[in-house]
Amino acid sequence: MARNTLKFVNVSKQMPEKRPPGVRRQDFDEIYARFDTEGAETQAGRCSQCGVPFCQVHCPLHNNIPDWLMLTAEGRLEEAYEVAQATNNMPEVCGRICPQDRLCEGNCVIEQSGHGTVTIGAVETYITETAWDAGWVQPVKPRHERHESVGIVGAGPAGLAAAEQLRRKGYQAHIYDRYDRVGGLMIYGIPNFKLEKYVVERRARLLYDSGVHFHLNFEVGRDATLSELRERHDAVLLATGVYKARDVKVPGAGLTNVKPALDYLVASNRKGLGDEVPEFDDGRLNAEGKNVVVVGGGDTAMDCVRTAVRQGAKSVKCLYRRDRKNMPGSQREVANAEEEGVEFVWLSAPQAFLGEENVRAVRAARVHLGVPDASGRQTPQIVKGSEYDVDADMVIKALGFDPEDLPTLFDAPELATTRWGTVKVDFRSLMTNLDGVFAAGDIARGASLVVWAIRDGRDAAEQIDRHIRARAAQPSAQAHAMAAE
């Protein structure tokens, strides 16, 4: 049989069809179509099957990418899906929203050699969507049910991944979340044009069918303290994510229409889900007809600018204090935003928000990038006398997220945190200073990617299993010791 890989020399890189900017500006639908069978097999066949797969090395989940690309190229889709889902609880999510240009695709060997990367994310989406359509994705059915239960605080990617892994081992998994839907920021933070909500809802239904118990509209600290959860369960996992918006300390930050990014995105997503959203309906969180300025340069900022475009903003500008190559967000997302009409104002930092009650302009200053700091990134330095004003009827602050004060929220002052406010864990066991209480995802790592949250959730499930089994073995060991005496 002829080899179906190593075709990168003769076959050029091709993404799935992308809807024209003028069309996709009018709705919140995903912008990429799915590969057809021929397209997926052809693009998967470009993989070089290199001996040291840097795509796999730079994937937080260490997905076995070369193998499922080879299987796809050979038309062995069910096997490709089994390989893909073996290391990833949500491959259909990661295929859509991972910044592949910074992870797997950005480190693809043939990309480095100038042939253009394998379109890994698009093939991953094709594999998993084919699996859903064919009925290959089935609820978890553990071989043996265990009586021990684990309480998981947070229904985001870390909590969901941990729950699925624990169910595979037979544990009774209970997820507690303060929101009314499963998915965390995948539901309320990420816009539909990147991740349509049915994708997350479908995964949530699978977990329901797998025997995971969900307790929604449940706030730890209000409906139960952390101590009470510890009494209910044999172990507890904190997977709350980080939701506290970072602020910019400049004059006018409290003006009306200067909004945190998450407030803006949640309102838009809730509206799309059919909820009543008074602040959207009265215009406070609706960009329609407004000059919108988004401050920030990460993926959340890209979500905000592209949402504003779709809401019918008069103009959309993104102010970022560094240049394009130093932007932390996905370059693919920046390109998509530019196609849709977003104007990027590089090397600019806000100095004040101007207005009496409502914001009317952003006073910004030019930035010069100085010597690299401890992180290796060049330090932004304000250029004196370079101030200028940018018209703004709405300003969205997309400056990242910090942890909430969990010891206070959970009525658990004994829970140790780091100087950054994240929950302090032993990074080998992922256990906090409280016996049987673990933490995973952004609340332990700091604000990061969905793929890292999935990785942390999987690791936490392994450590919880090890902890519970070790504790269960202690009475037996004591009995043997007494018998020996």
Beta strands, then each sheet from edge to edge (+ up, - down):
strand 1: 149-153
strand 2: 172-176
strand 3: 213-215
strand 4: 235-238
strand 5: 244-245
strand 6: 258-260
strand 7: 291-295
strand 8: 315-319
strand 9: 343-345
strand 10: 348-354
strand 11: 361-372
strand 12: 378-382
strand 13: 388-391
strand 14: 394-397
strand 15: 401-402
strand 16: 437-439
sheet 1: 3+ 2+ 1+ 4+ 16+
sheet 2: 5+ 15-
sheet 3: 6+ 14+ 7+ 8+ 9+
sheet 4: 10+ 11- 12+
sheet 5: 10+ 11- 13+
end
